[in-house]
Amino acid sequence: GGRTRSGGGAGQRRGVMGRARKSGGARAGAVGAAEGAEVRSADAGAVPESDAPGVDAANMYDAGEMKHVADERVKMGLRAHGYEEYRHPLVARIVVSVVGIVAAGYSHLGVSVFPSENAKRTLAFCIAAYMLCSVVLILVEKIWEYNSSFVAYPRARSSKSVPAQRTPLPRVVAASDLIKQTGEYRLILRTGRPQTPAAEFRIDVGQLFYTDGDLCCKALDGRLDSALEELTRKHLATSKATKSA
């Protein structure tokens, strides 16, 4: 129910590319938007408005905002395939960051009498705690998050919206970025560390976003499905070769 968006043609994509790269000018963007409004046809699939995230039209120059919206859609796609984002590293980083900030703040505001022996010990403790927190954050990123944007594991239990299902991959490690030089969103999927099998795809922001900032979900979902299939094939082939060796 509700309004749906579908399609996405060459004129509409030209409008987005002109805005994202700041090269088409206002006239080209207006022409692209007008043409795009006419050619959102059924060949690109209908997506409920509630399931289609987007960016504010005023933030179409914001690469970080566009990347965030695309990442959120990737997480939705992984959930549909039976994977759930692993949030423990995020919680750990928040807790460790708070401890580090408190230690740094107390070293400046809590030490009143200096240079007494007690103040020196307190200051040394705060410095050591801050440095330890910094090291822990680095370790969490490298060991727990595999230097990625996010990590997803197979869903252990069913939910009301998506049931638990058998998944062929032990985990999906996703690393994404938005390449400003080419105006492309890039996503790399792996099963673990950089040495493990990987699948990658790139998609131009002109194909990824409409001129009003809405995300073209089918364009991203199709490439994500293909990347997961490729990653599964590579993982199974690697596992078979390892067992036979």
Disulfide bonds with the S-S distance in Angstrom:
none
